[in-house]
Amino acid sequence: MTTATFAAPIKNAEYLPARMINEAVYCPRLFYLMHVEGLFQRNRFTADGDVVHRRVDARVDPLALIDLVDGQETTDEETDSPEREIDPAAQPVPVHARSVTLASDELGVIAKLDLVEATGNLATPVDYKRGRPRRGVDGQIGAWPPERVQICLQALVLRENGFQCDRGILYFNETRQRVEIEIDDALIQLTRQAVDQARHVRELPMPPPPLVDSPKCPHCSLSSICLPDETNRCSNRNPNRDAATRLPTTARDEQRPLYLTTQGLYVGKKSEVLQVKQEGKLLQEVRLRELNQVNLFGNIQLSTQAIQTLCALEVPMVMFSRRGYFHGMLQGTGLKNILLRREQFRLADDPARCLAIAKLLIEGKIRNCRVLLMRNHISPPTEIISELKRIAARLHNVTRADQLLGVEGTAARLYFGAFSGMLKPGDAPADPDAAIAAPPRWSFDFNGRNRRPPRDAINAMLSLAYSLLAKDLTVVAAAVGLDPYLGFYHLPRPGRPALALDLMEPFRPLIAESVVLSAVNNRMLTPEHFVPGGRGVFLSDSGRKAFFHAYELRMDQLVTHPLFEYRVSYRRLLEIQTRLMAQMVRGEIETFPVFVTR
């Protein structure tokens, strides 16, 4: 009887999964993102692959490894028996073992084999593939290099565990075809080189550069994380300066936030939905797969089952006070890789680089404020618009952080001094169906920015809009792998997401203040939606719901990126800009491309 050494799933951190070697040959950057940074994202291709492997993974025999070694045919009764007697004189019979995990100490590789067809000591690995085989110029079917390397690794692992293996088989599910791969010296050498290269890439301080204009990128599930065309454009790696930047993902996020504001609600889980109840009565059911965040305002309870499921699905739960103060969020363990955050902390300790980043952000904010005035003011104030342009142009002369704060304050005073000219409560609504009420004349007055508490309706809406935007950027920053509480412009304070506040500076006029203008000018909110509270003014329950609707309409609106020239929603844009910030932090691009609208 032949003996073999079987390894348990990866206990030795030095083992490289054979599937990751496949990715390293396909794209070294993809290997780094998946194996080193632990990133994964589903698309239709990964979903198809899951379906193909479901049959394999569902038919795992706990005695399959013993059958492989012994070459014995197993009956159902023998499988159920805790102990089996093996006849050493029996002739080898074919054995099919599914979902077999074996390791090679020599290569430092661990492989999960979809299927092993064995007769005695002769074994053949069969690897299932989702698509179709490669077709050569002569019409013959074959395999791509990553597929050849992966099946070769499986063969080498079988050899090290005592089997004879001279060939492997790739089964392509789409065409129902089997492609036989001969394990020759040339393929073995290529495979060993791929393993060495993967180990080298794994030790790099940052991901390798993206592929340039590669046809692989649009089908990659991590394209929206990798941002290959955007990274190459910002780092001038693409020699074709006129090449179009391909949209890395869908223009809009197919998932939506859930806002819960009614006090006393209870949220539980049943099957694949969240159930929202009040006093035991079911009010609403929401599919879990359709959510990207759950926002809780005030006294709202979540069951343990709902919390566990949302954490497993990586859907953050965001906590607000009843009046909209952002307390924080609850989420799963998040990224398992610390490299990006380590670089973020190093960068935050460099005052010169922090000041350079802060100047870019504030310049973008001032320019966007200027554009908003030119687009929406009843009579655009020429002097203020010209002064804002001069202030933005002079920011490069700022040499200290306190100077930058003074320049930002001056620009904000000019901007908010003209803000009331963009409020047009007497105009007819653009969408009459969206108007809750249409009084002959509204009394929304704005005489300057005030807060804590806001003392008029406009400031109440501005404060809530800033809170929602800070929440969204906190969620995105954490998802990208950055620490939301360590920024480069805003100083860290307990409970303040400084990086989220940094990132939101250019988007304050484009999102938060634009939402307020839309809500007022389209009559989505009226003075009746506000209630006094002490020295302040706050939105009522119905007012908050109407404002959330206005906010989500803005976040879902498409906008053209001035650098990449594709159209995405503002919610998708926040993710793209945050990922570009992450790439700047780890040194993939030199300068952060701040979003400035035209």
HELIX and SHEET records of a PDB file:
HELIX    1   1 ALA A   18  TYR A   26  1                                   9    
HELIX    2   2 PRO A   28  PHE A   31  1                                   4    
HELIX    3   3 TYR A   32  VAL A   36  3                                   5    
HELIX    4   4 ARG A   44  ALA A   58  1                                  15    
HELIX    5   5 ALA A   64  ASP A   70  1                                   7    
HELIX    6   6 ASP A   76  ASP A   80  1                                   5    
HELIX    7   7 PRO A  145  GLU A  160  1                                  16    
HELIX    8   8 ASP A  185  ARG A  202  1                                  18    
HELIX    9   9 CYS A  217  HIS A  219  5                                   3    
HELIX   10  10 SER A  223  CYS A  226  1                                   4    
HELIX   11  11 PRO A  228  SER A  235  1                                   8    
HELIX   12  12 LEU A  288  GLU A  290  5                                   3    
HELIX   13  13 THR A  304  ALA A  312  1                                   9    
HELIX   14  14 LEU A  339  ALA A  348  1                                  10    
HELIX   15  15 PRO A  351  ASN A  376  1                                  26    
HELIX   16  16 THR A  382  ALA A  393  1                                  12    
HELIX   17  17 ARG A  394  ASN A  397  5                                   4    
HELIX   18  18 ALA A  401  GLY A  417  1                                  17    
HELIX   19  19 PHE A  419  MET A  422  5                                   4    
HELIX   20  20 PRO A  432  ALA A  434  5                                   3    
HELIX   21  21 ALA A  457  VAL A  480  1                                  24    
HELIX   22  22 ALA A  498  MET A  504  1                                   7    
HELIX   23  23 GLU A  505  PHE A  507  5                                   3    
HELIX   24  24 ARG A  508  GLU A  513  3                                   6    
HELIX   25  25 SER A  514  ASN A  521  1                                   8    
HELIX   26  26 PRO A  527  HIS A  529  5                                   3    
HELIX   27  27 ASP A  541  MET A  555  1                                  15    
HELIX   28  28 TYR A  570  VAL A  585  1                                  16    
SHEET    1   A 3 LEU A  16  PRO A  17  0                                        
SHEET    2   A 3 VAL A 109  THR A 119  1                                        
SHEET    3   A 3 PRO A  94  SER A 104 -1                                        
SHEET    1   B 5 LEU A  16  PRO A  17  0                                        
SHEET    2   B 5 VAL A 109  THR A 119  1                                        
SHEET    3   B 5 LEU A 122  LYS A 129 -1                                        
SHEET    4   B 5 ARG A 167  PHE A 172  1                                        
SHEET    5   B 5 GLN A 177  GLU A 182 -1                                        
SHEET    1   C 2 ARG A 134  ARG A 135  0                                        
SHEET    2   C 2 ILE A 141  GLY A 142 -1                                        
SHEET    1   D 4 ARG A 256  LEU A 260  0                                        
SHEET    2   D 4 LEU A 291  PHE A 297  1                                        
SHEET    3   D 4 MET A 317  PHE A 320  1                                        
SHEET    4   D 4 PHE A 326  LEU A 330 -1                                        
SHEET    1   E 4 LYS A 281  ARG A 287  0                                        
SHEET    2   E 4 VAL A 273  GLN A 278 -1                                        
SHEET    3   E 4 LEU A 265  LYS A 270 -1                                        
SHEET    4   E 4 GLN A 301  LEU A 302  1                                        
SHEET    1   F 2 PHE A 530  GLY A 533  0                                        
SHEET    2   F 2 GLY A 536  LEU A 539 -1                                        
SHEET    1   G 2 LEU A 558  THR A 560  0                                        
SHEET    2   G 2 ARG A 567  SER A 569 -1                                        
END                                                                             
